[in-house]
Amino acid sequence: VSRNLYLRPMQEGNYRAIRQLPKARIKTNTTVTKHGDLWQLTTHAQNFSSHPSLMTRLKVVREKSGDRILPVIYEDNYFNLMPGEERMIKTELKHADTRGERPSMVVEGFNVEAVSS
């Protein structure tokens, strides 16, 4: 099943109003577990706003330094959340890529204030 979101502007080709969208409030909770040399993160994200969150994305960082960890395998990245909608996203990475730090999840987006979970 597709989860695509199609936006239709009032005037053909004019998407300027999208810049006026208020910031969406996304609440997240991430469970971090280690199995051997793999870390698994399960993130629950929910939109508590009355407007959609656009291009919401996940980013795994090192807990202390805040540096981004790469490579990471995301079950889904860049997604939209309509008001009240929630998603559960699984992420996996190798322990060697953490450089000895515990991984942490940051959620951000086009009209979303960054949140760590």
NORNOR-V456096 format. One record per residue. N is the residue number from 1. RES is the residue in one small letter. PSI is psi in radians with two decimals (NA if undefined). OMEGA is omega in radians with two decimals (* if undefined). Layout:
n & res & psi & omega
N & RES & PSI & OMEGA
N & RES & PSI & OMEGA
//
This chain:
n & res & psi & omega
1 & v & 2.27 & 3.14
2 & s & 2.53 & 3.06
3 & r & 0.51 & -3.12
4 & n & 2.59 & 3.08
5 & l & 2.18 & -3.13
6 & y & 2.17 & 3.13
7 & l & 2.35 & 3.11
8 & r & 1.99 & 3.14
9 & p & 2.75 & 3.10
10 & m & -0.63 & 3.13
11 & q & 2.27 & -3.09
12 & e & 2.17 & 3.08
13 & g & 0.03 & -3.10
14 & n & 1.75 & -3.11
15 & y & 0.30 & -3.09
16 & r & -0.56 & -3.10
17 & a & -0.39 & -3.13
18 & i & -0.48 & 3.12
19 & r & -0.30 & -3.11
20 & q & -0.03 & -3.13
21 & l & 2.33 & 3.06
22 & p & 2.80 & 3.09
23 & k & 2.34 & 3.09
24 & a & 2.51 & 3.09
25 & r & 1.89 & 3.14
26 & i & 2.19 & 3.06
27 & k & 2.29 & -3.11
28 & t & 2.71 & 3.04
29 & n & 2.16 & -3.12
30 & t & 2.29 & 3.04
31 & t & 2.22 & -3.11
32 & v & 2.15 & 3.11
33 & t & 2.62 & 3.13
34 & k & 2.27 & 3.11
35 & h & 1.76 & -3.10
36 & g & -2.12 & 3.14
37 & d & 0.27 & 3.12
38 & l & 2.42 & 2.99
39 & w & 2.40 & 3.07
40 & q & 2.22 & 3.12
41 & l & 2.28 & 3.08
42 & t & 2.05 & -3.07
43 & t & 2.22 & 3.04
44 & h & 2.10 & 3.14
45 & a & 2.35 & 3.12
46 & q & 2.40 & 3.13
47 & n & 1.98 & 3.14
48 & f & 0.19 & -3.12
49 & s & 2.97 & 3.07
50 & s & 0.21 & 3.12
51 & h & 2.77 & -3.07
52 & p & 2.68 & 2.97
53 & s & 2.25 & -3.07
54 & l & 2.51 & 3.12
55 & m & 0.79 & 3.08
56 & t & 2.34 & -3.10
57 & r & 2.73 & 3.10
58 & l & 2.58 & 3.11
59 & k & 2.15 & 3.12
60 & v & 2.26 & -3.13
61 & v & 2.87 & 3.03
62 & r & 2.31 & -3.01
63 & e & -0.76 & -3.09
64 & k & -0.89 & -3.04
65 & s & -0.45 & -3.09
66 & g & 0.05 & 3.12
67 & d & 2.50 & 3.13
68 & r & 2.46 & 3.10
69 & i & 2.24 & 3.07
70 & l & 2.56 & -0.06
71 & p & 2.72 & 3.11
72 & v & 2.47 & 3.08
73 & i & 2.01 & 3.13
74 & y & 2.39 & 3.03
75 & e & -0.60 & 3.08
76 & d & 2.60 & 3.08
77 & n & 3.14 & -3.11
78 & y & 1.60 & 3.12
79 & f & 2.87 & 3.08
80 & n & 2.56 & 3.05
81 & l & 2.11 & 3.07
82 & m & 2.87 & -3.14
83 & p & 2.23 & 3.14
84 & g & -0.20 & -3.11
85 & e & 2.61 & 3.11
86 & e & 2.70 & 3.14
87 & r & 2.60 & 3.03
88 & m & 2.13 & -3.07
89 & i & 2.28 & 3.13
90 & k & 2.49 & -3.11
91 & t & 2.54 & -3.12
92 & e & 2.46 & 3.09
93 & l & 2.82 & -3.13
94 & k & 2.53 & -3.14
95 & h & -0.65 & -3.12
96 & a & -0.52 & -3.11
97 & d & -0.16 & -3.14
98 & t & -0.22 & -3.09
99 & r & 0.67 & 3.05
100 & g & -0.04 & 3.12
101 & e & 2.69 & 3.06
102 & r & 2.37 & 3.11
103 & p & 2.62 & 3.11
104 & s & 2.69 & -3.09
105 & m & 2.38 & 3.02
106 & v & 2.35 & 3.11
107 & v & 2.24 & 3.14
108 & e & 3.09 & 3.13
109 & g & -3.10 & -3.09
110 & f & -0.86 & 3.12
111 & n & 0.68 & -3.13
112 & v & 2.30 & 3.04
113 & e & 2.38 & -3.11
114 & a & 2.38 & 3.12
115 & v & 2.36 & 3.04
116 & s & 2.51 & 3.08
117 & s & NA & *
//
